[in-house]
Each structure stands twice: as C-alpha cells, then as structure tokens.
Amino acid sequence: MEIVNTEAGTFGRMNAALEELVGKLQSERKDTEYGLEEWLDNQDVCRLLDISPSKLITLRRSGAVAYSRIDRKIFYKREDIRKFIERELQKQGKA
C-alpha cells in the first residue's frame, strides 16, 4: 500500500470537485428516472433547428412537428424532433 501526503488546501479543492461531480451525476440520474431528458421546450427546439419561434408555431400548426401541451407550456419529444429533421433532410436529398 502506498501512502500519499496531500496539503489540506489541495485536499479540500479535490473533495469539493468530487462533491460537485457527484451532485451533477445524481441530478442526471433523477432526470433520466423521470424521463425529463426526452422532452424539449420551445426554446430548445428553436435553438436546435435554428428557427424563430414564429416558424416553430407554423410547423406546429401544420402538423409537421408533434407536441404536447401541459397547462400553457408546450413540449416536444426529442425523438419527434429527430424524426422531423430526418424527414426534412430526405426531402432535400441529403440523407
């Protein structure tokens, strides 16, 4: 067994970094347990597709993009957005 000496300050910084990492991993696990990583909101989709909010509304109204409404908030399944992108690429002959 090898013994390694570490300064108290260095040990504290390493411990804080480790605790931060554990917190992030636990948060990710909770999101996965509840299926939250599968859903995107309007802002996420606009950024992903590089479109304006009004263009997203047009896509929604035309039925091109599936969505769910919870109270006044609209969500999109990540898989549905992926399928939309694939359809658009096929239309353009890029897939």
Protein Blocks (a to p, Z undefined) as FASTA:
>chain_A
ZZddddfklmmmmmmmmmmmmmmmmmmmmmmmnommmpccfklmmmmnopafklmmmmmm
nopagcddehjaccddfklmmmmmmmmmmmnopZZ
